[in-house]
Amino acid sequence: MKTVLITEDDPAIMDALEIVFTRSGYRVLTYPNGSALLVNEFDKPDIFLIDRQLSGIDGLDICRHLKTNPETSKIPVIIFSASPHVYNHAIAAGADDFIEKPFSNKAVLELVARYI
């Protein structure tokens, strides 16, 4: 079973994503902020989904950390944000892809499937 790790501080979005991925056969790990990711205290997933704007931390900083860490550098990272202007910043931070909120369940599932 493939594992998706989602970092999102909005409980409604987190719950919705967890339901979508669980129903599609994925194991889902959820984190309301990026602190555990920055200290490498998490089960390694097959892919990371990280919100750009988290409480107290920038999702792009988490992405940079993951992509410079030898243990996680090869794991795909998808950044999501309500701002379309984040795309270039996400790619510059090392993200493998970007998806703009609001996104459809189908679009996010297809994007994740493309990477794992």
VEXFI-253489 format. One line per field, with one value per atom (N, C-alpha, C): residue number from 1; atom name; residue in one letter; x, y, z; chain. Coordinates in nm, 4 decimals. Atoms other than C-alpha are relative to their C-alpha. Layout:
N
k <- c(NUM;...)
a <- c(CA;...)
r <- c(A;...)
u <- c(X;...)
v <- c(Y;...)
w <- c(Z;...)
c <- c(A;...)
END
This chain:
116
k <- c(1;1;1;2;2;2;3;3;3;4;4;4;5;5;5;6;6;6;7;7;7;8;8;8;9;9;9;10;10;10;11;11;11;12;12;12;13;13;13;14;14;14;15;15;15;16;16;16;17;17;17;18;18;18;19;19;19;20;20;20;21;21;21;22;22;22;23;23;23;24;24;24;25;25;25;26;26;26;27;27;27;28;28;28;29;29;29;30;30;30;31;31;31;32;32;32;33;33;33;34;34;34;35;35;35;36;36;36;37;37;37;38;38;38;39;39;39;40;40;40;41;41;41;42;42;42;43;43;43;44;44;44;45;45;45;46;46;46;47;47;47;48;48;48;49;49;49;50;50;50;51;51;51;52;52;52;53;53;53;54;54;54;55;55;55;56;56;56;57;57;57;58;58;58;59;59;59;60;60;60;61;61;61;62;62;62;63;63;63;64;64;64;65;65;65;66;66;66;67;67;67;68;68;68;69;69;69;70;70;70;71;71;71;72;72;72;73;73;73;74;74;74;75;75;75;76;76;76;77;77;77;78;78;78;79;79;79;80;80;80;81;81;81;82;82;82;83;83;83;84;84;84;85;85;85;86;86;86;87;87;87;88;88;88;89;89;89;90;90;90;91;91;91;92;92;92;93;93;93;94;94;94;95;95;95;96;96;96;97;97;97;98;98;98;99;99;99;100;100;100;101;101;101;102;102;102;103;103;103;104;104;104;105;105;105;106;106;106;107;107;107;108;108;108;109;109;109;110;110;110;111;111;111;112;112;112;113;113;113;114;114;114;115;115;115;116;116;116)
a <- c(N;CA;C;N;CA;C;N;CA;C;N;CA;C;N;CA;C;N;CA;C;N;CA;C;N;CA;C;N;CA;C;N;CA;C;N;CA;C;N;CA;C;N;CA;C;N;CA;C;N;CA;C;N;CA;C;N;CA;C;N;CA;C;N;CA;C;N;CA;C;N;CA;C;N;CA;C;N;CA;C;N;CA;C;N;CA;C;N;CA;C;N;CA;C;N;CA;C;N;CA;C;N;CA;C;N;CA;C;N;CA;C;N;CA;C;N;CA;C;N;CA;C;N;CA;C;N;CA;C;N;CA;C;N;CA;C;N;CA;C;N;CA;C;N;CA;C;N;CA;C;N;CA;C;N;CA;C;N;CA;C;N;CA;C;N;CA;C;N;CA;C;N;CA;C;N;CA;C;N;CA;C;N;CA;C;N;CA;C;N;CA;C;N;CA;C;N;CA;C;N;CA;C;N;CA;C;N;CA;C;N;CA;C;N;CA;C;N;CA;C;N;CA;C;N;CA;C;N;CA;C;N;CA;C;N;CA;C;N;CA;C;N;CA;C;N;CA;C;N;CA;C;N;CA;C;N;CA;C;N;CA;C;N;CA;C;N;CA;C;N;CA;C;N;CA;C;N;CA;C;N;CA;C;N;CA;C;N;CA;C;N;CA;C;N;CA;C;N;CA;C;N;CA;C;N;CA;C;N;CA;C;N;CA;C;N;CA;C;N;CA;C;N;CA;C;N;CA;C;N;CA;C;N;CA;C;N;CA;C;N;CA;C;N;CA;C;N;CA;C;N;CA;C;N;CA;C;N;CA;C;N;CA;C;N;CA;C;N;CA;C;N;CA;C;N;CA;C;N;CA;C;N;CA;C;N;CA;C;N;CA;C;N;CA;C;N;CA;C;N;CA;C;N;CA;C)
r <- c(M;M;M;K;K;K;T;T;T;V;V;V;L;L;L;I;I;I;T;T;T;E;E;E;D;D;D;D;D;D;P;P;P;A;A;A;I;I;I;M;M;M;D;D;D;A;A;A;L;L;L;E;E;E;I;I;I;V;V;V;F;F;F;T;T;T;R;R;R;S;S;S;G;G;G;Y;Y;Y;R;R;R;V;V;V;L;L;L;T;T;T;Y;Y;Y;P;P;P;N;N;N;G;G;G;S;S;S;A;A;A;L;L;L;L;L;L;V;V;V;N;N;N;E;E;E;F;F;F;D;D;D;K;K;K;P;P;P;D;D;D;I;I;I;F;F;F;L;L;L;I;I;I;D;D;D;R;R;R;Q;Q;Q;L;L;L;S;S;S;G;G;G;I;I;I;D;D;D;G;G;G;L;L;L;D;D;D;I;I;I;C;C;C;R;R;R;H;H;H;L;L;L;K;K;K;T;T;T;N;N;N;P;P;P;E;E;E;T;T;T;S;S;S;K;K;K;I;I;I;P;P;P;V;V;V;I;I;I;I;I;I;F;F;F;S;S;S;A;A;A;S;S;S;P;P;P;H;H;H;V;V;V;Y;Y;Y;N;N;N;H;H;H;A;A;A;I;I;I;A;A;A;A;A;A;G;G;G;A;A;A;D;D;D;D;D;D;F;F;F;I;I;I;E;E;E;K;K;K;P;P;P;F;F;F;S;S;S;N;N;N;K;K;K;A;A;A;V;V;V;L;L;L;E;E;E;L;L;L;V;V;V;A;A;A;R;R;R;Y;Y;Y;I;I;I)
u <- c(0.0846;0.0000;0.0895;-0.0764;0.1405;-0.0434;0.0263;0.1667;0.0153;0.0002;0.0800;0.0108;-0.0126;0.2002;-0.0497;0.0626;-0.0130;0.0281;-0.0212;0.0867;-0.0903;0.1023;-0.2072;-0.0545;0.0482;-0.3177;-0.1489;0.1453;-0.6798;-0.0650;0.0576;-0.8681;-0.0994;0.0990;-1.1440;0.0691;-0.0735;-0.8985;0.0734;-0.0710;-0.6941;-0.0942;0.0973;-1.0020;-0.0447;0.0452;-1.1199;0.1073;-0.1080;-0.7791;0.0202;-0.0173;-0.7507;-0.1076;0.1097;-1.0906;0.0229;-0.0207;-1.0113;0.1086;-0.1109;-0.6796;-0.0257;0.0314;-0.7992;-0.0962;0.0980;-1.0958;0.0617;-0.0682;-0.8552;0.1087;-0.0909;-0.6473;0.1375;-0.1280;-0.3642;0.0008;-0.0219;-0.2245;0.0298;-0.0140;-0.2435;0.0583;-0.0584;-0.0222;-0.0307;0.0357;-0.1373;0.0754;-0.0702;0.0471;-0.0571;0.0586;-0.1116;0.1035;-0.1073;0.2259;0.1251;-0.1185;0.5736;0.1092;-0.1081;0.7654;0.0572;-0.0488;0.7885;0.0848;-0.0752;0.9122;0.1383;-0.1277;1.1857;0.0994;-0.0903;1.3259;0.0000;-0.0002;1.2721;-0.0655;0.0751;1.0208;-0.1328;0.1180;0.7809;0.0351;-0.0193;0.7328;0.0185;-0.0264;0.8744;-0.1136;0.1086;0.5971;0.0540;-0.0350;0.5941;-0.0075;0.0138;0.4999;-0.0415;0.0400;0.4629;-0.0942;0.0877;0.1714;0.0100;-0.0259;0.2577;-0.0652;0.0598;0.0543;0.1092;-0.1004;0.2565;-0.0092;0.0202;0.1058;-0.0465;0.0307;0.1229;0.0164;-0.0132;0.0883;0.1442;-0.1324;0.4289;0.1153;-0.1089;0.6244;-0.0423;0.0239;0.6545;0.0179;-0.0088;0.5819;0.1183;-0.1161;0.8596;0.1275;-0.1162;1.1107;0.0030;0.0077;0.9886;0.0461;-0.0392;1.0282;0.1518;-0.1461;1.3855;0.0708;-0.0596;1.4661;-0.0078;0.0186;1.3227;0.0886;-0.0765;1.4997;0.1508;-0.1433;1.8389;0.0412;-0.0266;1.8096;0.0177;-0.0219;1.9634;-0.1070;0.1010;1.6955;-0.1339;0.1294;1.4056;0.0119;-0.0186;1.5564;-0.0629;0.0560;1.4231;-0.1524;0.1450;1.0656;-0.0676;0.0664;0.8346;-0.0707;0.0689;0.7016;-0.0909;0.0947;0.3892;-0.0421;0.0431;0.3211;-0.1376;0.1275;-0.0334;-0.0248;0.0237;-0.1518;-0.1195;0.1100;-0.4426;0.0515;-0.0585;-0.2036;0.0700;-0.0654;-0.1100;0.1437;-0.1333;0.2008;0.1077;-0.0937;0.3610;0.0722;-0.0565;0.4367;0.1518;-0.1440;0.7799;0.0804;-0.0687;0.8757;0.0072;0.0039;0.7710;0.1049;-0.0977;0.9808;0.1421;-0.1318;1.2760;0.0398;-0.0267;1.2433;0.0257;-0.0266;1.2789;-0.1226;0.1233;0.9147;-0.0039;0.0154;0.8364;-0.1177;0.1163;0.5042;-0.0754;0.0816;0.2429;-0.1442;0.1416;-0.1361;-0.0677;0.0669;-0.3539;-0.1318;0.1290;-0.6386;-0.0959;0.0585;-0.9191;0.0279;-0.0237;-0.8461;-0.1059;0.0970;-1.0730;0.0666;-0.0520;-1.0356;0.0699;-0.0556;-0.9716;0.1369;-0.1269;-0.6950;0.1120;-0.1056;-0.5046;0.0347;-0.0283;-0.5394;0.0833;-0.0754;-0.4127;0.1429;-0.1339;-0.1204;0.0858;-0.0745;-0.0156;0.0326;-0.0221;-0.0566;0.1123;-0.1047;0.1775;0.1401;-0.1313;0.4591;0.0287;-0.0277;0.4121;-0.0648)
v <- c(-0.1179;0.0000;0.1248;-0.1239;0.3390;0.0974;-0.0931;0.6084;0.1443;-0.1431;0.9769;0.0726;-0.0820;1.2211;0.1398;-0.1300;1.5364;0.0932;-0.1039;1.8518;0.1168;-0.1024;2.0938;0.0455;-0.0494;2.3213;0.0309;-0.0186;2.3601;-0.1362;0.1321;2.0714;-0.0506;0.0428;2.0670;-0.0542;0.0459;2.0359;-0.1298;0.1210;1.7794;-0.1196;0.1096;1.5671;-0.0439;0.0327;1.5875;-0.0781;0.0703;1.4841;-0.1392;0.1309;1.2028;-0.0976;0.0850;1.0654;-0.0397;0.0262;1.0968;-0.1051;0.0935;0.9142;-0.1354;0.1267;0.6505;-0.0818;0.0700;0.5639;-0.0493;0.0404;0.5358;-0.1033;0.1096;0.2746;0.0392;-0.0450;0.4836;-0.0041;-0.0223;0.4826;0.1490;-0.1451;0.8424;0.0365;-0.0580;1.0181;0.1490;-0.1416;1.3651;0.0745;-0.0880;1.6495;0.1408;-0.1336;1.9861;0.1114;-0.0971;2.1617;-0.0775;0.0665;2.0902;-0.0297;0.0157;2.0667;-0.1414;0.1388;1.6848;-0.0285;0.0229;1.6933;0.0647;-0.0704;1.9420;-0.0699;0.0747;1.7124;-0.1490;0.1367;1.3947;-0.1016;0.0900;1.2428;-0.0376;0.0453;1.0735;-0.1282;0.1179;0.7485;0.0479;-0.0435;0.7852;-0.0436;0.0295;0.8083;-0.0262;0.0105;0.7452;0.1360;-0.1354;1.1107;0.0939;-0.1051;1.4362;0.0964;-0.1090;1.6786;0.1065;-0.1023;2.0038;0.1319;-0.1314;2.3216;0.1058;-0.1073;2.6327;0.0851;-0.0927;2.8441;-0.0752;0.0684;2.6641;0.0964;-0.0838;2.8157;-0.0032;-0.0121;2.9389;-0.0489;0.0512;2.7810;0.0020;-0.0039;2.8033;-0.1406;0.1320;2.4839;-0.0124;0.0036;2.5791;-0.0307;0.0327;2.5646;-0.1494;0.1445;2.2137;-0.0754;0.0632;2.1192;0.0054;-0.0125;2.2529;-0.0971;0.0914;2.0556;-0.1447;0.1377;1.7332;-0.0309;0.0231;1.7747;0.0069;-0.0017;1.8400;-0.1107;0.1112;1.5481;-0.1274;0.1203;1.2326;-0.1089;0.1029;1.0144;0.0276;-0.0342;1.2021;0.0703;-0.0804;1.3773;-0.0592;0.0657;1.1212;-0.0172;0.0136;1.1219;0.1224;-0.1138;1.3374;0.0895;-0.1005;1.6578;0.0798;-0.0855;1.8322;0.1097;-0.1157;2.1812;0.0411;-0.0553;2.3122;0.1321;-0.1349;2.6684;0.0617;-0.0741;2.9011;0.1045;-0.1005;3.1327;-0.0661;0.0588;3.0414;0.0498;-0.0585;3.2608;-0.0789;0.0800;3.0012;-0.1037;0.1055;2.7622;0.0129;-0.0177;2.9070;-0.0132;0.0113;2.9339;-0.1465;0.1414;2.5727;-0.0795;0.0711;2.4450;0.0398;-0.0472;2.6592;-0.0617;0.0616;2.5053;-0.1499;0.1417;2.1589;-0.0867;0.0785;2.0552;-0.0663;0.0714;1.8000;0.0530;-0.0549;1.9637;0.0923;-0.0972;2.2154;-0.0188;0.0006;2.2143;0.1148;-0.1174;2.5184;-0.0376;0.0140;2.5228;0.1011;0.1313;2.4625;-0.0948;0.1009;2.1417;-0.1082;0.1085;1.8544;-0.1246;0.1275;1.5157;-0.0764;0.0721;1.3668;0.0553;-0.0622;1.6162;-0.0342;0.0285;1.5582;-0.1479;0.1432;1.1791;-0.0314;0.0223;1.1864;0.0511;-0.0557;1.4079;-0.0912;0.0892;1.1811;-0.1305;0.1263;0.8692;0.0137;-0.0238;1.0248;-0.0174;0.0036;1.0278;-0.1274;0.1233;0.7004;-0.1216)
w <- c(0.0000;0.0000;0.0000;0.0100;-0.1016;0.1093;-0.1095;0.1651;-0.0466;0.0284;0.1235;0.1336;-0.1195;0.3888;-0.0353;0.0259;0.4023;0.1163;-0.1007;0.5875;-0.0362;0.0251;0.6088;0.1335;-0.1286;0.8934;0.0026;0.0026;0.7817;0.0216;-0.0306;0.9492;-0.1043;0.0999;0.6857;-0.1250;0.1185;0.3967;0.0321;-0.0422;0.5892;0.0016;-0.0070;0.6592;-0.1387;0.1356;0.2988;-0.0758;0.0693;0.1615;0.0578;-0.0633;0.4128;-0.0490;0.0486;0.3063;-0.1453;0.1432;-0.0658;-0.0210;0.0211;-0.0402;0.0652;-0.0655;0.2069;-0.0856;0.0855;-0.0155;-0.1301;0.1239;-0.3089;0.0262;-0.0298;-0.1282;0.0505;-0.0517;0.0098;0.1535;-0.1431;0.3618;0.0123;-0.0127;0.4835;0.1357;-0.1207;0.7366;-0.0040;0.0000;0.8435;0.1098;-0.0936;1.0131;-0.0162;0.0091;1.0986;-0.0159;0.0231;1.0779;-0.0405;0.0522;0.9531;0.0995;-0.0972;1.2781;0.0028;-0.0008;1.2744;-0.1242;0.1228;0.9155;0.0073;-0.0097;0.9980;0.0920;-0.0893;1.2681;-0.0343;0.0530;1.0639;0.0936;-0.0876;1.3077;-0.0660;0.0730;1.0680;-0.0731;0.0840;0.8811;-0.1432;0.1370;0.5327;-0.0929;0.0933;0.2749;-0.1409;0.1419;-0.0991;-0.0675;0.0542;-0.1577;0.1127;-0.0937;0.0378;-0.0709;0.0437;-0.0096;0.1086;-0.1006;0.1650;-0.0399;0.0215;0.1961;0.0077;0.0025;0.1170;0.1262;-0.1109;0.3955;0.1241;-0.1251;0.7291;0.1164;-0.1189;1.0750;0.0505;-0.0575;1.1810;-0.0850;0.0843;0.8964;-0.1463;0.1436;0.5225;-0.0570;0.0622;0.3305;-0.0948;0.0894;0.0897;0.0782;-0.0845;0.3767;0.0318;-0.0251;0.4564;-0.1239;0.1261;0.0907;-0.0177;0.0121;0.0836;0.0936;-0.0977;0.3983;-0.0494;0.0462;0.2558;-0.1207;0.1229;-0.0771;0.0219;-0.0284;0.0842;0.0967;-0.0914;0.3269;-0.0837;0.0805;0.1718;0.0199;-0.0264;0.3345;-0.0684;0.0595;0.1721;-0.1353;0.1214;-0.1301;-0.1248;0.1197;-0.3785;0.0068;-0.0160;-0.2417;-0.0625;0.0635;-0.4565;0.1020;-0.0812;-0.3013;-0.0915;0.0704;-0.4245;0.0971;-0.0786;-0.2904;-0.0504;0.0422;-0.2899;0.0699;-0.0508;-0.2399;-0.0708;0.0607;-0.3043;-0.0988;0.0886;-0.4884;-0.1176;0.1177;-0.8461;-0.0168;0.0133;-0.8103;0.0748;-0.0788;-0.5835;-0.0869;0.0850;-0.8714;-0.0157;0.0247;-0.9578;0.1284;-0.1291;-0.5897;0.0445;-0.0389;-0.5307;-0.0776;0.0828;-0.8190;0.0417;-0.0432;-0.7068;0.1343;-0.1308;-0.3576;-0.0120;0.0212;-0.5107;-0.0153;0.0144;-0.5345;-0.1372;0.1266;-0.8009;-0.0796;0.0686;-0.8770;0.0929;-0.0710;-0.7679;-0.0432;0.0347;-0.7527;0.0736;-0.0564;-0.6945;0.0662;-0.0680;-0.4410;-0.0621;-0.0282;-0.4841;-0.1159;0.1024;-0.6699;0.0148;-0.0044;-0.7586;0.0568;-0.0505;-0.5950;-0.1113;0.1136;-0.9367;-0.0383;0.0398;-1.0163;0.0971;-0.0975;-0.6919;-0.0017;0.0099;-0.7211;-0.1236;0.1233;-1.0804;0.0135;-0.0181;-0.9848;0.0871;-0.0890;-0.6989;-0.0720;0.0719;-0.9156;-0.1032;0.0984;-1.1714;0.0610;-0.0661;-0.9144;0.0782;-0.0765;-0.7274;-0.0645)
c <- c(A;A;A;A;A;A;A;A;A;A;A;A;A;A;A;A;A;A;A;A;A;A;A;A;A;A;A;A;A;A;A;A;A;A;A;A;A;A;A;A;A;A;A;A;A;A;A;A;A;A;A;A;A;A;A;A;A;A;A;A;A;A;A;A;A;A;A;A;A;A;A;A;A;A;A;A;A;A;A;A;A;A;A;A;A;A;A;A;A;A;A;A;A;A;A;A;A;A;A;A;A;A;A;A;A;A;A;A;A;A;A;A;A;A;A;A;A;A;A;A;A;A;A;A;A;A;A;A;A;A;A;A;A;A;A;A;A;A;A;A;A;A;A;A;A;A;A;A;A;A;A;A;A;A;A;A;A;A;A;A;A;A;A;A;A;A;A;A;A;A;A;A;A;A;A;A;A;A;A;A;A;A;A;A;A;A;A;A;A;A;A;A;A;A;A;A;A;A;A;A;A;A;A;A;A;A;A;A;A;A;A;A;A;A;A;A;A;A;A;A;A;A;A;A;A;A;A;A;A;A;A;A;A;A;A;A;A;A;A;A;A;A;A;A;A;A;A;A;A;A;A;A;A;A;A;A;A;A;A;A;A;A;A;A;A;A;A;A;A;A;A;A;A;A;A;A;A;A;A;A;A;A;A;A;A;A;A;A;A;A;A;A;A;A;A;A;A;A;A;A;A;A;A;A;A;A;A;A;A;A;A;A;A;A;A;A;A;A;A;A;A;A;A;A;A;A;A;A;A;A;A;A;A;A;A;A;A;A;A;A;A;A;A;A;A;A;A;A)
END
